[in-house]
Amino acid sequence: MAAAGPYPVSHSHHLADLLTDADRLATLVAGAPPAHRSALAESRRVDAAKATLVLDAVPAEEIPDPATAVRTVTAAGPGRVAPDTLATGTWLDAMRVLDQPHDATVHALELLGALEGLAAGDLAEPLSTDLSATLAELHRRLTRGLVAQPGIPRTRNQAVVDGGTGRVIYFPADPATCARDVALLGAWIATDGSREPALVTSGVLHLELLRLHPFEVASGRLARTAARLMLQARRLDPDGLAAPEVWLARDALGYHEEVAQTAHRRNLTIWCERWGEAVTDGLRAAARDLAVVRTSPSDRAEWFVEAQGGADFTVADYRSGADVPPQTARNDLRLLLDAGRIDRVPGTRGLRLRPVPG
């Protein structure tokens, strides 16, 4: 068990399997023709940008496509945000100074900012050498046109709430300690973090930025984007094809609650497993799109999934129902995952799976 930021992380059996699977899938993806990877990257980036906004409680149906977002912002004209008007930089403050503010304009700017952040490959390497300055620049790109003073550290206490019920999920760190904690995180990334697998280092960065909330707004998408850039810097996902936000958005409430539960456990293992599932699922989807992964499960595995009638099942259920030993069960289930026939159920540490409709 190694220290990862403020909490330890142990390489559980499930996390070890995810590390192996991520390397396998990343190698397959890297073997696809560069032109194919480049063509896929744009659509995956759009999927990731929309999903990261959903994780920040933006209604999915209100997020425009990129072309519509550009037209909306262009139609809004210059002067969308009054310079030097915002003392703090909350979304509410931003909308107050928009000329005749409208949700469509805000969501368009949010999408374009998220896309710009995901395309910020030039910031990938600096994450490991000057974390504080790199995060400030990334925040400026994510919030371009939305706040007048981006990249300014948070000065007020905040709460992360469930958008549906208003229930407080967790309280981010005291803003008075954020600068120090970001510096400590940067030091960990440059030392112990450099010796951890990319999946673990990016997961720690992700979790810590969610816990710290270094800026008044957009700290959630900042955390996810920075973690993606770390995957790029460490060459696990150099083309940005994984789009783990898509998997995380399937259980947005569970994702945020895991931050609070990790602080309660004072152990990062389960968080890194959830992040690892999201990354491997994204790499697997990219591998399928690029036709570089086997998508023909065994007949017994197909039969078992069909027999579930759409119901969740456990690894033990499969071993019993298919009457196979543990290693065969793991191989069969991996092929079902590769084929897109099943998904992992979030928060079950890989033990519960769900048939994919259709």
N, C-alpha and C positions, 0 to 999 in steps of 0.2 A: 504494500500500500504506500503510495507516494503522496506528498503534499502537492495540491494543485490550487494555487491561490490560497485562500483562507481555510479551505477544507481539504481533506484527503480524498483520493479516488483510488479504488482498487480495480484491478482488471478481472472482473467477474467472468464466469463462463460465457454469459451472453455478450458482454462487451468484447471479450476476446474473439468470439465468433464474428461480431460486427466489424472489428478491425481487420480480420482476415477477408471478410466478404467485401469490405470497402476497397482493399488493395486489389482483390481479384477483378472487381467491376471497373475500377479506375484503369487497370491495365487493358481490359477489353475495350473500353471507350477510347483510350489513347491510341489503340491500334486501328481505329476507323480512319478513313481518308480525311485529311485536314479540311477539305472543302465541305464534306458532309458535316463535320463537327461545327464548322463556322456557320453553316446554314441553319443548324439546329439551335445554335446559341441564342439567336435573336428571339425566337419564340419561347425558349426556356426562360430568358430574362424577363419577358413580359409576364409569363405565368408567375415567376417569383415576385415581381414587383406588385402584382395584384394581390397575391397571397400575403405579402408582408403588410399591406394596408388593411386587409381583413383582420390580421392579427392585432392591428391597432384600432379595431372596432369600426372601420369604415365599411358600410354595407356593400356587399359584393356587387349588387345590382346598380350601385351608383358610381362604380369605378369605370371610367371610359376606356376605350381602346386608345393606343398611342396617337393615332392620326386625329381622332376626335379631340383628344387632350390638347394637341398642338393648335388645332383650329379654335378651341375655346379660349386658350390663353392669348392667342393672337387677336381674337375679337375683343378681349377685355382691354387690350391696349396697354400703353405704358402707365407707370405710376400705380401699379396694383397695390403696392405697399408704400406707405409714406415713410421716407427715410428718417431715421432717428426718432421715430414716434414710439417704438416699443422699448420700454424700459426692461421688460422681463422676457417676452417672446413666447407667450402661450398661443395656442391655436385661436382661442377666443379673442385675444388681443389682436392677432393678425387679421381676423375677419372684421374686427371693428374698424380697421383702417383701410380695408379694401374699398375701392370705389364701387358702391352698390354691391356689396358682397353677395355671392350666390354660391351655394354648395357645389355646383358644377365647376366653377372656377377653382375653388379650393381643392376639390378632388382631382382636377386636371393637373394642378400644380404639384399635388402630392404624388401622382403617378409619375410625372416627368422627373421629379426629384428622386423617387425610388429607382427609376431606370438609370438616372445619371450616377447614383451611388453604386449600383450593381455593375456599371461599366467603368468604375474607377480603378482599373487594374494598376495604374501608376502608384496607387496608395498601398498596394499589397505588401511589398517589401518593407516600406517605412513603418508598418505596424510593429515590427520587431526591433526597430532602432529608435523611434521617437513616437511612442504611443500617444501621448497627450496632444502633440501638434497634429498628428495624423488624424486623430478623432475629431479635432476642431475643424480641419479641412473637410473631412467626410461629412460632418454635420452641416457645413455651409452648402455642400452640394445637394444633400438630401432635402434641405429646407429652402432652396433658392426660390425667391419670390414670395415666400410665405412669412418670413420674419425679417425684421430690419436689422437685427443684431445676432446672426447665427454664430455658433461656435463659442458662445459665452457660457461659462460654467453655471450650473444651477445654484441658486442662492436661497431657494425656499423649500420647505418640507412638502412632500407630495404623498399621494396614495395611489396605488394601482387598483382600479376597481373593475368589477364585472359590468360591462356595458349593458347587460340585460337586466340585472337586478340592482345595480348600484352598490353591491356588497364589496367592501374592501378586501382585496385578495392579499396584498402585502404592502408594507411601507418600505420604500427605497432607503438607502443609507442616508445618514445625516449629511446635508450638503457641505458642512464645515470640514468633513473628512474626505470628500470626494477626490480632491486634487492629490492628496497623499495616497489614497487607495489606488487611483489610476496609475500613479508613479510606481507603486509596489507591484501592480499587475504588469506594467511594462517591464519591470526588472525580472519578474518571474518568467515572462515570455522569452526574454533574451537569454535566460540561464536554464533553469529546470525545464521550462516549457519547450525549449529547443530540443530537448532529449526525449520528449513525449511524442507519441504518434500524432500526426496532424489532426486526426479526429478528436483526440483528447484536448490538445492545445486549443483548437478552435472552439470546442465545447466549453472550456473554462472561460475563454475570452467572452463568449456569448453570454454565459450565465452571470459573470461578474459585471458586465455592462448593464444587464437587466437589473441586477441587485443595486448597483451604484446610481443608475440614472444620472449620468454626468451633466445632462442639459435639461432645460425646462421642458422641451418638447422633442418628440421624435427619437427618444432614447431607445425605444423598442426596435424600431427599424434600423437604428444605428447599430445596435448589438447584433442583429441578424446579418446586416451587411458586412460589418467588420469580421464576423465569423466566416462568412463566405470568402472574403478577401484573404483570410488566413489559410483557408483550404487551397486557394489559388497560389499563395506564396509558397506553401509547402508542397505544391505539385500533386496534391491528391485530386484536385478538380481544376486544372489550369485553364480550362475553357469556360468555366462557370456553367456547366450543364446540369449539375445536380439539382438545383432549385429545391432545397430541403424545406423552404417555407411552405410549399404546396402541401407536403405531408403534415407539417406542424399545424397548418390552418384547419385540418380536419378535426382537430380537438383543441381549439383555441383556448377554451377555459382551462382544460387540463394542462396545457402548456404553461399558462401563467401561474396556475396553482402549484406546479412543480417547482417554481422559483421559491415560493414560500416553504414548501415541504423540504426542499434541499437545505434551506437555512435551519429548519427545525431539526433535520437529521444531522446536520453538520458533516455531510458526506456527499461528494459529487458523483458517485458511481451511477445512481439511477438516472440523474440528469444526463450524464454522458451517454448512457444507453438510449435515452429518448432522442438525443441529438444524433447519435450514431444511426438509429433506425431511420431518421429523416434523411440523412445524407446517403445512406446505402439505398434507400428506396428511390431517391432522386437519381443516383448513378445507374440504378437498375432500369429505371424508366428511359434514361438516355441510351443505355445499351440496347434496349428493345427498339427504340426509334432508329438507332443506327444499324440494327440487324447484326449485332456482333455477339449476341448471347443466345444460348440454346433455349428454345421456347417449346419444347416437346416433353412434358412430364410423362411419367410412366402411366400405363393404363390403370393400374390399381390406385394411383394417386388421383387421377381424373375421376374414377368411379367414386372414390371416397368423398371428394368435394361435391359431386353431384348429389350424393346421398344425404348431404347435410341440409339440402333445401334452403340454403342461404344462412343457416344458423352458425354462430361462432363455434369453434371447437378448440381443444387444447392439443399440445404436442402429444400428451399421454393418450388422448382420444384417438389420434391418428395411429400411434404405435399399436394400440389395442385393436382398432377397427381394421387396419391393413395387415395386422399380424406380422410385423417386421421388427427387427432389432433396432436399437437406438441410432446407430450410425446410418442405417438404411433410411430410417425415418427422417433424419436430418437432411440427407441428400435428396430424398423425395420432396420434402417441403421447400428446400432451396430451389429446386427446379420449378415448383409451383409458383414461388415468388418471382422467379425470373420470367416466367411466362405471363405474369400478371393475372394469374387465376385466383390468388389469395393475397390478402394484406395482413400485416401485423396489427393487432388491436393496441392502440397507444396505452401506455401505462401498465402493461402486463408483463414487462420484462421478457418479451419474446415468447411467452408461454401460451398466449391465446391468439388465434388467427381467425380470419373472416373471409368467406368466399366473396369474390368480386362479381357483382351482377353482370350478366351478359357474357 
